[in-house]
Amino acid sequence: MEYKRDLTAFVDEVKNLFDWLETGSKVYMAPCFPLLQSSGAGKTKLLHESRCSMAKDDPDVHVILILCTNGKSPPEMSSQNGSIFSETLDVSQFQVGEEGQKKLWEKMVALVKTAKKKKKVVLLFDESQHLTSNCDGWHFRCIRWWLRLPDKPNGVNVVCVFAGTTTRLANYYAEQKQSTSSRDASVEYLGGKKLYPPFCQLTTTGLVSRSDGSKFGTVGLRTIDNKVF
């Protein structure tokens, strides 16, 4: 991708999430933010490019791109570099309740363990609107609660981005501490209540083509900052 303004801004926002353990947990609820935009605006393209960029620039970072589904087979998504998505997450496999929560957390742990000797893990969830489709965003809340737990496999730091088409991803605040919900475990970081702002900066003319000239998804113009060819 020759047009890098959106990519640079997005990667910087992801990197800022790693400050959460040191200072952010006193202000922000969890080390995650939503990437919100309508279908076809280039969310998947941006996630894919950011994964490549972060993996190249920081040897301590392990980036996993996850496609969320809801009981349907995911569409075939591929590029010249092979499969875009590292994993799929079918939310229909995790029923609302304690057993479903346990299974979902086990899935998160399994994902993080693929990082092996890396110190930082970035989970990029695409089509995250599926995480908010049942019981007041139950799947989304479970993952966010897991992010707030102090102990992660192998002591790694984990941050998330939830890309989707629904603004609900930016509207779920923390439950009250005395709630009867099991989401309010005492082992959480409970200092922060503020949500990280959503990332909405997508310039479609810069997202439709790659710097090597190959196309991604839809046909578009090759661009660099302030120029169109």
Beta strands, then each sheet from edge to edge (+ up, - down):
strand 1: 32-36
strand 2: 61-69
strand 3: 78-79
strand 4: 82-83
strand 5: 87-90
strand 6: 120-126
strand 7: 157-164
strand 8: 223-224
strand 9: 227-228
sheet 1: 1+ 7+ 6+ 2+ 5+
sheet 2: 3+ 4-
sheet 3: 8+ 9-
end
